C-alpha cells in the first residue's frame, strides 16, 4: 500500500513537472529566439539612425541619405518581417495569453502612427517620408503652413527628428526588454 502511494506521488510530481515544462516551452522555443532577433534588429536601428543623423549634420546630400537609409533597411528586412509575422500570429493564440503583453510590446516597438500622413508606419518609414518630402520639394518644402525654410534649417529639423526617433526607439526597447525580463523572472 505504501509503495503504491509513493508511486502515485511520483507520477503526480512527474505530471506537474511535465505541465510546468509545457508552460515554459513557448518561452524557450518562441519568445527567447524572437528576443535575440530583436536585439540584432535594435542594434541595427541604432546604427542606422545614428549614421543618418551624422550624415544630415555633416552636409551629405539628403537624397543620398534617403538612398542609404533605404539600402540599410534592406539588411534586416527579412528578420523584421519574420518577427512581425510571428507576433501577429502568436498574439491571436489564446494558449499563449501569458506572452501577449510581450507580443504587444514587440508590435509597439516597430510601429508608430504617422500623424502627418494619417497612417501607421515604422520609425524608419516616417523618417524616409520626411527626407523624401525635402528631396522632392527642396526649399519649397514647408514644415509649417506658409513657411519656407532653408536647407540648413531643414537639416536641423531633420536631425532633431532623427534624435527624437532614437530616443523613442530606446524607450520602446526598454519596455520590450522589461516585458521579456518579467517573463524570465516568472520562469524562475
C-alpha positions in Angstrom: 0.0 0.0 0.0 2.8 2.4 0.9 4.6 1.5 -2.3 1.5 2.3 -4.4 1.1 5.6 -2.6 4.8 6.5 -3.3 4.3 5.5 -6.9 1.2 7.7 -7.2 3.0 10.7 -5.6 5.9 10.1 -8.0 3.5 10.1 -11.0 1.9 13.3 -9.7 5.3 15.0 -9.4 6.2 13.9 -13.0 2.8 15.2 -14.3 3.3 18.6 -12.5 6.9 18.8 -13.9 5.7 18.0 -17.4 2.9 20.6 -17.1 5.5 23.2 -16.0 7.8 22.3 -18.8 5.0 22.6 -21.3 4.1 26.0 -20.0 7.7 27.2 -20.2 8.3 25.7 -23.7 6.9 28.7 -25.6 9.3 30.9 -23.7 12.3 28.8 -24.8 11.1 28.0 -28.3 9.3 31.1 -29.4 9.9 34.1 -27.2 13.6 33.9 -26.4 14.7 33.3 -30.1 12.4 36.3 -31.0 14.0 38.4 -28.4 17.5 37.5 -29.7 16.4 38.5 -33.2 15.0 41.8 -31.8 18.4 42.5 -30.1 20.0 42.4 -33.6 17.3 44.5 -35.1 17.6 47.1 -32.3 21.3 47.3 -32.8 20.8 47.8 -36.5 18.2 50.5 -35.9 20.6 52.4 -33.6 23.4 52.3 -36.1 21.2 53.2 -39.0 19.6 56.2 -37.2 22.9 57.4 -35.8 24.5 57.2 -39.2 21.6 59.1 -40.7 21.8 61.9 -38.1 25.6 62.2 -38.6 25.1 62.4 -42.4 22.4 65.1 -42.0 24.6 67.1 -39.7 27.7 66.8 -41.9 26.0 68.0 -45.0 25.7 64.8 -47.0 23.1 65.3 -49.8 19.6 64.5 -48.4 18.9 62.3 -51.5 22.0 60.3 -50.7 20.9 59.9 -47.1 17.5 58.7 -48.1 19.0 56.2 -50.6 21.4 55.0 -47.9 18.6 54.6 -45.4 16.5 52.6 -47.9 19.5 50.4 -48.6 20.4 50.0 -44.9 16.8 49.0 -44.1 17.1 46.0 -46.6 19.8 44.4 -44.5 17.4 43.3 -41.7 14.2 43.4 -43.6 13.6 39.7 -43.7 14.2 39.3 -39.9 11.9 42.3 -39.2 9.1 40.9 -41.3 9.5 37.4 -39.8 9.3 38.7 -36.3 6.3 40.9 -37.2 4.5 37.9 -38.8 5.1 35.7 -35.8 3.9 38.3 -33.4 0.7 38.8 -35.4 0.1 35.1 -35.4 1.1 34.4 -31.8 -0.8 37.3 -30.3 -4.1 35.7 -31.6 -3.4 32.4 -29.9 -5.3 32.1 -26.6 -2.8 29.4 -25.4 -0.1 32.0 -25.5 -2.0 34.6 -23.5 0.8 34.7 -20.9 3.0 36.2 -23.6 0.5 38.7 -25.1 2.0 41.7 -23.3 5.4 40.8 -24.7 4.0 40.5 -28.2 2.2 43.8 -27.8 5.4 45.5 -26.8 7.1 44.0 -29.9 4.4 45.4 -32.1 4.7 48.8 -30.4 8.5 48.7 -30.8 8.1 48.6 -34.6 5.0 50.7 -35.3 4.0 54.3 -34.7 1.2 56.4 -36.1 2.4 59.0 -38.6 0.2 62.0 -37.8 1.3 63.9 -40.9 0.2 61.2 -43.3 -2.5 59.8 -41.1 -1.2 56.2 -41.4 0.7 53.7 -39.2 4.3 53.2 -40.1 7.7 52.3 -38.7 10.1 55.0 -37.5 12.4 54.5 -40.5 9.4 54.8 -42.9 8.4 58.0 -41.2 11.9 59.4 -41.5 12.1 58.3 -45.1 8.9 60.2 -45.8 10.4 63.4 -44.2 13.6 63.0 -46.3 11.6 62.3 -49.4 9.5 65.5 -48.9 12.6 67.6 -48.7 14.3 65.9 -51.7 11.2 66.2 -53.8 10.2 69.7 -53.0 13.5 71.3 -52.0 13.3 74.7 -50.5 9.6 74.9 -51.3 9.0 72.3 -48.6 7.0 73.9 -45.8 7.4 72.3 -42.4 4.8 74.7 -41.2 2.0 76.0 -43.4 3.1 79.0 -45.4 6.7 78.9 -44.1 9.6 78.1 -46.5 12.8 77.2 -44.7 16.4 77.0 -45.8 18.2 73.7 -46.3 20.3 74.4 -43.2 17.1 74.9 -41.1 15.6 71.8 -42.7 18.8 69.8 -41.7 18.5 71.0 -38.1 14.8 69.9 -38.1 15.6 66.5 -39.7 18.5 66.0 -37.2 16.0 66.6 -34.4 13.5 64.2 -35.9 16.2 61.5 -36.1 17.3 62.3 -32.5 13.7 62.0 -31.4 13.4 58.7 -33.2 16.5 57.4 -31.4 15.1 58.4 -28.0 11.7 56.8 -28.9 13.3 53.6 -30.1 15.4 53.3 -26.9 12.3 53.9 -24.8 10.4 51.2 -26.7 13.4 48.8 -26.4 13.4 49.4 -22.6 9.7 48.5 -22.4 10.1 45.4 -24.6 13.1 44.3 -22.5 11.1 44.8 -19.3 8.3 42.6 -20.7 10.9 39.9 -21.6 12.6 40.2 -18.2 9.2 39.7 -16.5 8.6 36.5 -18.4 12.1 35.3 -17.5 11.5 36.1 -13.8 8.2 34.2 -13.8 10.1 31.2 -15.1 12.3 31.0 -12.0 
